[in-house]
Amino acid sequence: MTVKRKPRPAQRPPAGKLARVLKKTGSFYYHCDWHASHYVKVMLDQIMGENNFQNEIIWKRTTAHSDAKQGSVHFGRIHDTVFYFTGGGKVTWNQLYRPFDQKYLEDFFDTDPKTGRRYQLYDITGPGGAAKGNPHYEFLGVKRFWRFSKSRMQELYKEGRIIQTRPGTVPREKRYLDELKGVPVGSVWEDIPPIGARSTERLGYPTQKPLALLERIVNASSNPNDIVLDGFCGCGTALVAAQNLGRQ
């Protein structure tokens, strides 16, 4: 005997349901691996709107594999992808920073002989020129589009913050290490390790993510008392991150 089943009504994909409840001021993150990330990106462009796409974040989730010994003919698959979309309005964005690498400090920072403070010289020319509204004038014999107004440039120069290493070179701004927040977090995340076999975080859930990964996402795109929705939950890492950071 053949039993005919009634066709199921068409359902919105899970991401579509989340898009429906996302505020214009909200942010949306979708975590996946290499198997279908290219298909997922196209799907999310249709659901969220391709103009609302902000970042493809690469998370290095593991160290190098020795697959070659088992006959593999590909590079080691050591990363996951996180797609970041926004809701189309003015969203919450908190720029995050990482500590400077010690070698970077040694290679790119000098020491002020008068104060003993470490500093670096930064470009102060105006990117985009007139199209971005940057002022154009001559300063210390150099004509350029600048980041600062002429009066502000004079103030910084009097404070010893504008440096010309030799006549004719483009002036640069002196920024001290003790005044900097660190390195802005970019779209490649190599500083959050996976959950190790002996980690106290480990719950046995097969795709468990590190708490630090979810806390970074929650910190970047929300403020205390904001609402965080995890439509899948898994083992609840996003919920723990939200509670730790004072979100609802």
Helices and strands as residue ranges (DSSP letters): H 14-21, E 27-32, H 37-44, I 45-49, G 50-52, E 53-60, G 67-70, E 79-86, E 97-98, H 102-108, E 110-111, E 118-123, G 129-132, E 136-139, E 142-145, H 150-158, E 162-163, E 172-176, G 177-179, E 183-184, E 188-189, H 211-221, H 237-244
